[in-house]
Amino acid sequence: MKRITTILMLAFAICHATSVEAKSLVLVMSDSTRVYFLLDDTPVMKFNGGNITVDTKTYAFTDIVRFYISATDDPSGIEQLMAKEEVKWEGGTLLLQGKKDVEVYDINGRKQEVKVTTTADNTFVDTNSLPKGTYVMKSGKTSLKFMKK
């Protein structure tokens, strides 16, 4: 029953988003982190079993405490579109768990010079030198699209 209610509420929220100036779909996870999906990018949502898949990321219904459509939710100026375990936002720095090779590209595919610092446990990508715009950060087979405003 909870699954059906969640699906209906999510469908209503997305339909309602088209009638207001909605900016993002926000999933609030059980550990209080938020995952953002820009509505301008028209994310594709699928419901399968006990999971919700948004674009290529899958989340269990039990991991989602609540969700909402927001016109103003952008506390940092950067939209984070990856799961909470992989990337965190701290000021002007993206924090990745583990030691990783990272590259940042602008929307036209040009590689951007950013300061990357690695420790044994984390990789820090300083985005403060980047001008406003949309970027893709790549690490191995994983990528993260973000906007700097």
C-alpha positions as CSV (number, residue, x, y, z in Angstrom):
1,M,0.0,0.0,0.0
2,K,2.9,2.4,0.8
3,R,4.3,1.8,-2.6
4,I,1.1,2.6,-4.4
5,T,0.6,5.7,-2.3
6,T,4.2,6.8,-3.0
7,I,3.8,6.3,-6.7
8,L,0.6,8.3,-6.8
9,M,2.0,11.1,-4.8
10,L,5.1,11.3,-6.9
11,A,3.1,11.3,-10.2
12,F,0.8,14.1,-8.8
13,A,3.9,16.1,-7.7
14,I,5.5,15.8,-11.2
15,C,2.2,16.8,-12.9
16,H,1.8,19.7,-10.5
17,A,5.4,20.8,-11.3
18,T,4.4,21.6,-14.9
19,S,1.9,24.2,-13.7
20,V,4.4,26.0,-11.4
21,E,7.9,27.2,-12.0
22,A,9.5,24.1,-10.6
23,K,13.2,23.7,-10.7
24,S,14.0,20.3,-9.3
25,L,12.7,17.0,-8.0
26,V,14.3,16.5,-4.5
27,L,14.5,13.1,-2.9
28,V,15.1,13.2,0.9
29,M,16.9,10.0,1.9
30,S,16.7,8.2,5.2
31,D,20.1,9.6,6.2
32,S,18.8,13.2,5.7
33,T,20.8,13.8,2.5
34,R,19.0,15.2,-0.6
35,V,19.4,14.0,-4.2
36,Y,18.4,16.6,-6.8
37,F,17.2,16.1,-10.4
38,L,16.8,19.2,-12.5
39,L,13.3,19.2,-14.1
40,D,14.7,21.2,-17.1
41,D,16.5,18.0,-18.0
42,T,13.2,16.1,-18.0
43,P,14.4,13.2,-15.9
44,V,12.9,9.8,-16.8
45,M,11.3,8.0,-13.8
46,K,10.5,4.3,-13.7
47,F,8.9,2.2,-11.0
48,N,9.9,-1.4,-10.7
49,G,9.2,-3.6,-7.7
50,G,10.2,-1.7,-4.6
51,N,12.5,0.7,-6.5
52,I,12.3,4.1,-8.2
53,T,14.8,4.7,-11.0
54,V,15.4,8.3,-12.0
55,D,17.5,8.4,-15.2
56,T,20.2,5.8,-14.4
57,K,20.1,5.9,-10.6
58,T,17.9,3.5,-8.7
59,Y,16.6,4.0,-5.1
60,A,14.7,1.7,-2.9
61,F,11.3,3.1,-1.7
62,T,12.4,2.3,1.9
63,D,15.4,4.6,1.5
64,I,13.3,7.6,0.5
65,V,11.8,9.4,3.5
66,R,10.0,12.1,1.4
67,F,10.2,13.9,-1.9
68,Y,9.1,17.2,-3.2
69,I,9.1,19.5,-6.2
70,S,10.9,22.7,-5.6
71,A,11.1,26.1,-7.3
72,T,13.8,27.5,-4.9
73,D,15.7,24.5,-3.5
74,D,19.3,25.3,-4.4
75,P,21.2,26.0,-1.1
76,S,24.7,25.9,-2.6
77,G,24.3,27.1,-6.2
78,I,25.3,23.7,-7.4
79,E,22.8,21.0,-8.3
80,Q,24.0,17.6,-7.1
81,L,22.7,14.8,-9.3
82,M,24.5,11.8,-7.8
83,A,23.7,9.5,-5.0
84,K,24.8,10.5,-1.5
85,E,27.4,7.7,-1.1
86,E,29.5,8.9,-4.0
87,V,29.7,12.8,-3.8
88,K,29.1,15.4,-1.2
89,W,29.1,19.2,-1.6
90,E,31.1,21.2,0.9
91,G,31.3,24.9,0.1
92,G,33.0,25.3,-3.4
93,T,34.4,21.8,-3.2
94,L,33.0,18.4,-4.4
95,L,34.1,15.6,-2.1
96,L,34.3,12.1,-3.5
97,Q,34.8,9.0,-1.3
98,G,38.1,7.2,-2.1
99,K,41.1,8.1,-4.1
100,K,40.0,8.9,-7.6
101,D,41.2,10.3,-10.9
102,V,38.9,13.2,-11.8
103,E,38.4,15.3,-14.9
104,V,36.0,18.2,-15.3
105,Y,34.6,19.3,-18.7
106,D,32.4,22.2,-19.7
107,I,29.1,21.7,-21.5
108,N,31.0,21.9,-24.9
109,G,33.3,19.1,-23.9
110,R,36.4,21.2,-23.2
111,K,38.5,20.0,-20.3
112,Q,38.6,22.5,-17.4
113,E,41.6,23.1,-15.1
114,V,40.5,22.6,-11.5
115,K,42.5,21.9,-8.3
116,V,42.1,18.2,-7.3
117,T,43.5,17.1,-3.9
118,T,43.6,13.4,-2.9
119,T,44.0,11.7,0.4
120,A,43.9,8.1,1.3
121,D,40.2,8.3,1.9
122,N,38.9,11.2,-0.2
123,T,39.3,13.2,-3.4
124,F,38.5,16.9,-3.3
125,V,37.6,18.9,-6.4
126,D,37.7,22.7,-6.0
127,T,35.2,24.3,-8.3
128,N,35.7,27.9,-7.1
129,S,37.8,28.8,-10.2
130,L,35.1,27.8,-12.6
131,P,32.8,30.4,-14.1
132,K,29.1,30.1,-14.0
133,G,27.9,27.2,-16.2
134,T,27.1,23.6,-16.6
135,Y,29.9,21.0,-16.1
136,V,30.5,17.3,-16.2
137,M,32.9,15.7,-13.7
138,K,34.2,12.3,-14.8
139,S,35.8,9.7,-12.6
140,G,36.3,6.3,-14.2
141,K,33.0,5.1,-15.6
142,T,31.0,7.5,-13.4
143,S,30.0,11.0,-14.3
144,L,28.3,13.9,-12.4
145,K,26.6,16.8,-14.1
146,F,26.5,20.0,-12.1
147,M,25.6,23.7,-12.5
148,K,27.6,26.5,-11.0
149,K,25.5,29.6,-10.5
